[in-house]
Amino acid sequence: MKARRITLLLFILVTIIFLLNTGISRSIKNWYAYSKINFIEQKLDLAISNSMNIENLKVNKELISGDGKDNDPSVTLNLNEDYMHSLNLHIKVGEADSLQLFYLNEDDQGFNEIKSLKYSLSPGDNSVELQIPYGDSSKKMTSIRIDPVQTNQHFIISDVYINK
């Protein structure tokens, strides 16, 4: 009986050491943090955003409108290192285009194509929901960048929410 207890304790100890040395413990910690998230919807204040390559820019708390310029307009919002499960927004465009969302985790250096999501836009009003992949949404986000259109055209973004 005593030998079984010793064997069981040694097995548990070896398993713990294995988990700590393989990096699985960080994944388990991230999964646990992610599982505790209640997915609270939070409206983002667009008045504190930064924008690039947008002409005739109009910004207030509720919406951003303008004309895309140089085929690369963007709106950047800081998230104060919070979890983000998905992004919801409304966007109105005059012709078919695509919206791209870039997200920056706490240990990333800058925005890149790998950590981005695209959404095809139809002319008129579009209701957009973009789901962040689990591996990234279980880490804290520092900021997001929305490229509302890829062409030179007018757009209106409103009702921007994150689910966290």
Backbone bond lengths (Angstrom), bond angles and torsions (degrees), N, CA, C in turn:
res aa  C-N    CA-C-N  psi(-1)  N-CA   C-N-CA  omega(-1)  CA-C   N-CA-C  phi
1 M - - - 1.448 - - 1.523 110.71 -
2 K 1.331 116.03 -40.80 1.459 120.87 -179.81 1.528 110.39 -67.33
3 A 1.316 117.18 -36.16 1.456 121.34 179.34 1.533 110.55 -65.92
4 R 1.320 117.58 -36.15 1.460 120.72 177.79 1.525 111.48 -65.14
5 R 1.336 117.00 -41.31 1.466 120.48 178.43 1.518 110.82 -63.80
6 I 1.297 117.17 -42.76 1.465 121.51 179.29 1.526 109.65 -64.07
7 T 1.325 117.13 -43.85 1.465 121.24 178.23 1.535 110.56 -61.25
8 L 1.321 116.69 -44.09 1.461 120.90 179.44 1.532 111.09 -63.67
9 L 1.313 117.75 -44.28 1.467 121.53 178.44 1.525 111.40 -63.10
10 L 1.339 117.02 -41.97 1.464 120.08 177.58 1.534 111.16 -64.57
11 F 1.318 116.99 -39.71 1.460 120.77 177.29 1.534 111.05 -61.71
12 I 1.322 117.17 -46.29 1.470 121.10 178.37 1.518 110.68 -62.28
13 L 1.313 117.85 -43.29 1.465 122.05 179.40 1.529 111.28 -62.76
14 V 1.317 118.22 -44.77 1.463 122.15 179.19 1.531 109.88 -64.74
15 T 1.326 117.44 -40.08 1.468 121.00 178.38 1.524 111.11 -63.20
16 I 1.313 117.91 -44.48 1.470 121.88 178.65 1.521 110.42 -62.30
17 I 1.297 118.02 -45.36 1.467 121.54 179.27 1.533 110.12 -62.64
18 F 1.321 116.64 -41.55 1.468 120.56 177.63 1.528 110.92 -60.38
19 L 1.339 116.93 -47.62 1.469 120.75 -178.94 1.526 111.68 -62.62
20 L 1.311 117.37 -40.36 1.465 120.49 179.86 1.527 112.24 -67.82
21 N 1.314 117.10 -34.77 1.471 120.72 -177.15 1.524 113.91 -83.77
22 T 1.316 118.92 -17.40 1.468 120.23 -177.51 1.527 113.41 -96.00
23 G 1.311 117.75 -6.02 1.452 120.06 -179.73 1.516 113.35 85.38
24 I 1.310 116.98 0.18 1.457 120.56 179.54 1.529 109.87 -67.40
25 S 1.314 117.40 -28.74 1.462 120.03 -178.36 1.525 111.38 -61.35
26 R 1.343 118.01 -35.83 1.472 120.39 177.93 1.521 110.36 -66.86
27 S 1.329 116.89 -40.43 1.463 120.02 177.64 1.526 110.93 -63.43
28 I 1.324 116.34 -40.94 1.461 120.49 178.43 1.523 109.87 -64.40
29 K 1.325 117.49 -41.69 1.462 121.96 178.36 1.530 110.04 -62.63
30 N 1.345 117.92 -44.53 1.462 121.38 178.62 1.523 111.23 -64.13
31 W 1.332 116.88 -41.36 1.453 120.43 178.08 1.525 110.62 -62.56
32 Y 1.323 117.08 -42.39 1.463 120.79 179.90 1.526 110.29 -63.84
33 A 1.342 117.55 -43.58 1.462 121.15 177.86 1.523 110.29 -62.30
34 Y 1.327 116.37 -41.66 1.471 121.80 179.81 1.524 110.73 -64.78
35 S 1.321 117.24 -39.45 1.461 120.63 -176.82 1.526 111.76 -69.81
36 K 1.317 118.61 -21.01 1.457 121.99 178.96 1.526 112.24 -84.28
37 I 1.320 118.09 -9.95 1.454 121.38 -178.20 1.528 109.35 -69.98
38 N 1.316 116.08 133.70 1.461 120.57 -179.19 1.521 112.47 -94.10
39 F 1.321 118.57 3.28 1.452 123.47 -179.84 1.519 111.64 53.88
40 I 1.312 114.91 58.10 1.455 122.69 176.73 1.521 108.20 -77.39
41 E 1.326 115.85 135.28 1.457 120.03 178.68 1.525 108.89 -85.42
42 Q 1.326 116.47 129.89 1.458 121.80 -179.70 1.525 109.63 -128.51
43 K 1.327 116.40 125.66 1.463 120.90 178.12 1.518 108.41 -79.84
44 L 1.333 116.91 134.71 1.459 121.52 179.69 1.524 110.40 -91.08
45 D 1.325 115.69 140.12 1.457 122.46 177.81 1.524 108.48 -83.81
46 L 1.304 117.10 107.17 1.459 121.58 -175.75 1.526 112.65 -73.68
47 A 1.334 117.81 -16.19 1.460 121.17 -179.02 1.526 111.72 -67.57
48 I 1.322 118.36 -19.38 1.469 120.87 -178.78 1.528 111.94 -104.01
49 S 1.321 115.46 23.34 1.467 119.81 179.42 1.520 110.72 -89.72
50 N 1.323 115.70 162.52 1.460 122.50 172.59 1.527 107.39 -111.21
51 S 1.325 116.16 143.71 1.458 118.51 -179.19 1.517 110.53 -133.54
52 M 1.336 115.19 155.40 1.464 122.87 178.03 1.520 109.06 -138.31
53 N 1.339 115.30 146.22 1.470 122.51 174.41 1.522 113.31 56.64
54 I 1.340 116.01 40.21 1.460 120.84 177.04 1.526 107.96 -126.08
55 E 1.329 116.15 120.10 1.465 121.62 176.48 1.520 109.35 -93.91
56 N 1.349 116.04 159.88 1.473 122.64 179.86 1.528 110.74 51.44
57 L 1.323 115.10 42.84 1.464 121.90 -175.68 1.528 111.03 -71.15
58 K 1.328 115.51 131.86 1.462 122.71 172.91 1.519 106.43 -128.73
59 V 1.326 115.98 123.95 1.459 120.66 -176.91 1.521 109.04 -132.01
60 N 1.304 116.41 134.01 1.460 121.63 166.36 1.520 107.44 -144.32
61 K 1.304 116.35 -172.33 1.459 119.75 -176.10 1.524 112.79 -60.84
62 E 1.329 116.89 -30.83 1.456 122.32 -172.30 1.519 115.35 -95.04
63 L 1.356 117.88 -30.95 1.461 118.10 -173.88 1.517 112.83 -151.44
64 I 1.311 113.24 162.20 1.468 122.97 173.56 1.522 105.96 -128.63
65 S 1.320 115.81 129.06 1.455 118.51 173.90 1.514 108.88 -134.38
66 G 1.302 115.78 153.99 1.452 120.64 -179.78 1.508 110.94 173.64
67 D 1.313 114.30 -175.96 1.457 121.63 178.73 1.517 109.11 -113.54
68 G 1.333 116.03 122.52 1.456 120.40 176.59 1.521 110.48 -59.75
69 K 1.324 116.53 141.55 1.463 122.11 -177.35 1.525 108.70 -132.71
70 D 1.299 117.39 145.16 1.472 123.08 176.38 1.525 112.64 58.68
71 N 1.341 117.10 23.92 1.470 122.30 177.80 1.519 114.35 55.90
72 D 1.338 117.55 22.72 1.460 118.95 -179.79 1.525 112.34 -150.28
73 P 1.345 118.98 51.65 1.461 118.85 176.86 1.525 110.48 -74.80
74 S 1.328 116.62 148.94 1.461 119.41 179.13 1.525 111.05 -150.47
75 V 1.333 114.68 152.14 1.458 123.86 176.36 1.525 106.52 -128.02
76 T 1.334 117.14 125.03 1.464 121.66 -178.40 1.522 110.01 -113.16
77 L 1.336 115.83 134.54 1.467 122.31 179.61 1.529 108.98 -127.85
78 N 1.328 116.98 134.02 1.461 121.64 175.35 1.519 109.40 -84.56
79 L 1.331 116.19 144.50 1.466 121.13 -176.87 1.518 113.67 -113.17
80 N 1.308 119.07 1.30 1.467 122.00 178.80 1.522 112.95 57.49
81 E 1.315 116.08 42.74 1.468 122.95 177.61 1.524 112.17 47.38
82 D 1.306 115.27 66.26 1.454 122.03 179.22 1.526 108.80 -124.51
83 Y 1.321 116.52 161.84 1.458 120.33 177.02 1.528 109.08 -76.86
84 M 1.318 116.31 148.19 1.455 120.85 177.79 1.520 108.70 -140.44
85 H 1.318 116.33 120.62 1.462 122.51 -179.23 1.528 111.12 -92.24
86 S 1.342 115.95 -39.66 1.460 120.02 179.83 1.524 110.32 -157.62
87 L 1.330 115.25 165.41 1.463 122.72 177.82 1.523 107.59 -124.27
88 N 1.331 116.05 132.54 1.464 122.24 176.01 1.520 107.50 -121.48
89 L 1.326 116.50 138.88 1.462 120.92 175.63 1.513 110.07 -158.54
90 H 1.329 115.43 164.94 1.457 122.36 172.23 1.520 107.11 -113.64
91 I 1.320 116.20 138.73 1.456 120.90 177.18 1.525 108.97 -140.73
92 K 1.318 114.65 137.43 1.461 120.86 178.37 1.520 107.70 -115.37
93 V 1.338 116.60 127.97 1.464 122.79 178.87 1.527 109.28 -133.21
94 G 1.340 115.54 160.83 1.459 120.70 -178.46 1.516 114.34 -87.87
95 E 1.323 116.33 -25.74 1.465 119.57 -179.07 1.522 109.54 -142.70
96 A 1.323 117.37 162.76 1.469 122.17 -178.78 1.526 110.20 -57.27
97 D 1.306 115.38 139.38 1.466 121.43 -177.26 1.521 107.90 -161.49
98 S 1.325 116.83 -168.02 1.467 119.83 174.45 1.517 110.34 -139.03
99 L 1.321 114.58 142.82 1.457 123.61 176.04 1.519 106.75 -101.07
100 Q 1.337 116.88 144.12 1.460 119.89 177.15 1.523 108.71 -131.12
101 L 1.328 115.64 132.61 1.452 122.99 177.53 1.521 108.85 -108.69
102 F 1.323 116.74 125.02 1.462 122.79 173.00 1.519 106.87 -107.60
103 Y 1.328 116.95 140.37 1.461 119.79 177.82 1.528 109.18 -129.82
104 L 1.335 114.20 147.95 1.463 121.56 -174.63 1.519 108.73 -122.13
105 N 1.339 117.29 114.77 1.461 121.80 175.81 1.519 109.70 -79.06
106 E 1.335 115.45 165.51 1.456 121.19 -174.97 1.533 113.26 -60.25
107 D 1.316 119.56 -26.11 1.460 120.62 -178.62 1.523 113.08 -105.10
108 D 1.352 117.72 13.42 1.468 121.49 177.76 1.527 110.17 -92.30
109 Q 1.334 115.83 154.48 1.461 121.37 -178.58 1.525 113.36 -93.73
110 G 1.318 118.45 -30.47 1.459 121.64 -178.20 1.516 110.81 -169.08
111 F 1.317 116.22 168.38 1.457 121.35 179.70 1.519 110.42 -67.48
112 N 1.340 116.61 142.77 1.460 120.85 176.39 1.533 109.73 -149.89
113 E 1.315 115.23 163.29 1.466 121.79 -176.54 1.533 112.71 -63.61
114 I 1.319 117.32 -29.27 1.465 120.45 -178.16 1.522 110.66 -63.45
115 K 1.331 116.42 -39.49 1.465 120.79 179.13 1.518 109.32 -101.64
116 S 1.325 114.47 64.07 1.459 120.27 177.76 1.523 109.26 -147.33
117 L 1.330 115.17 158.77 1.461 122.38 178.43 1.519 107.99 -132.09
118 K 1.335 117.14 142.96 1.467 121.74 179.57 1.521 110.02 -114.93
119 Y 1.334 113.80 151.72 1.457 121.19 177.94 1.519 108.25 -139.26
120 S 1.326 117.46 127.81 1.468 121.50 178.71 1.519 109.85 -79.37
121 L 1.338 115.88 128.25 1.457 122.29 -178.52 1.520 110.54 -101.41
122 S 1.322 115.74 140.41 1.459 122.63 173.72 1.528 108.02 -100.73
123 P 1.327 117.97 155.78 1.467 118.88 175.75 1.531 110.43 -58.33
124 G 1.341 117.01 138.65 1.464 121.62 -178.97 1.517 111.22 101.21
125 D 1.342 115.33 -155.03 1.466 121.27 -178.96 1.524 111.21 -78.44
126 N 1.328 115.38 137.49 1.465 121.96 177.37 1.517 108.68 -130.04
127 S 1.309 116.68 131.46 1.457 122.37 172.74 1.522 106.82 -101.34
128 V 1.322 116.82 115.97 1.466 121.86 -171.83 1.525 110.03 -110.54
129 E 1.326 116.60 132.02 1.461 121.91 170.03 1.517 107.68 -130.48
130 L 1.322 115.85 121.51 1.461 121.26 179.52 1.522 108.99 -117.92
131 Q 1.339 116.18 123.23 1.463 122.63 -179.79 1.524 109.80 -92.19
132 I 1.317 117.03 125.24 1.462 122.01 177.02 1.532 108.05 -76.73
133 P 1.347 118.95 133.34 1.464 120.25 177.94 1.539 111.25 -57.35
134 Y 1.339 115.27 146.54 1.472 121.08 -175.56 1.522 113.15 -51.53
135 G 1.317 117.31 -45.89 1.472 120.07 -176.88 1.513 113.24 -58.46
136 D 1.322 117.08 -31.48 1.468 121.10 179.35 1.522 111.74 -91.38
137 S 1.336 118.18 -35.06 1.464 119.95 -177.72 1.524 112.38 -73.82
138 S 1.321 117.24 -13.76 1.463 119.79 177.23 1.528 111.39 -86.37
139 K 1.331 116.37 -0.96 1.469 121.69 175.34 1.523 108.15 -110.33
140 K 1.314 116.01 153.61 1.464 119.69 179.14 1.522 110.54 -69.62
141 M 1.335 115.80 141.00 1.463 122.91 179.01 1.525 108.93 -100.84
142 T 1.327 116.01 142.87 1.466 119.47 176.34 1.516 111.83 -101.08
143 S 1.328 118.31 -35.08 1.462 120.40 177.74 1.524 110.84 -162.69
144 I 1.328 113.98 165.09 1.454 121.52 175.76 1.523 108.12 -129.85
145 R 1.318 114.85 153.50 1.465 120.71 174.70 1.518 107.35 -128.31
146 I 1.325 115.72 127.32 1.452 121.79 178.23 1.517 107.78 -107.79
147 D 1.331 116.67 120.30 1.459 121.86 170.99 1.530 104.83 -97.88
148 P 1.346 117.40 97.63 1.459 120.08 -169.61 1.526 114.87 -65.79
149 V 1.319 117.45 -35.06 1.470 121.84 178.82 1.522 108.69 -142.99
150 Q 1.314 115.53 158.68 1.467 120.47 178.54 1.527 111.36 -104.14
151 T 1.328 116.33 -7.57 1.469 121.41 -178.24 1.521 109.58 -118.33
152 N 1.321 116.41 170.82 1.459 121.34 178.12 1.525 109.04 -82.30
153 Q 1.325 116.55 93.36 1.457 120.98 178.57 1.523 110.43 -152.50
154 H 1.338 115.94 164.37 1.464 122.46 -179.91 1.530 109.71 -77.49
155 F 1.318 116.30 143.76 1.462 121.66 176.63 1.518 109.36 -143.78
156 I 1.324 115.53 157.69 1.465 122.61 173.64 1.522 106.82 -135.17
157 I 1.340 117.10 120.48 1.465 123.17 177.26 1.526 107.51 -106.74
158 S 1.341 116.22 133.06 1.463 120.46 176.76 1.523 109.92 -144.85
159 D 1.314 114.85 168.56 1.480 122.37 174.41 1.525 111.92 50.04
160 V 1.320 116.36 60.60 1.461 121.19 178.93 1.525 109.26 -90.96
161 Y 1.332 116.01 118.83 1.452 122.93 179.62 1.517 110.07 -126.87
162 I 1.338 114.93 147.55 1.465 119.29 167.65 1.526 107.02 -114.76
163 N 1.304 115.13 146.35 1.465 121.45 171.90 1.508 106.36 -104.01
164 K 1.313 115.64 123.60 1.459 119.36 -177.85 1.501 111.70 -126.72
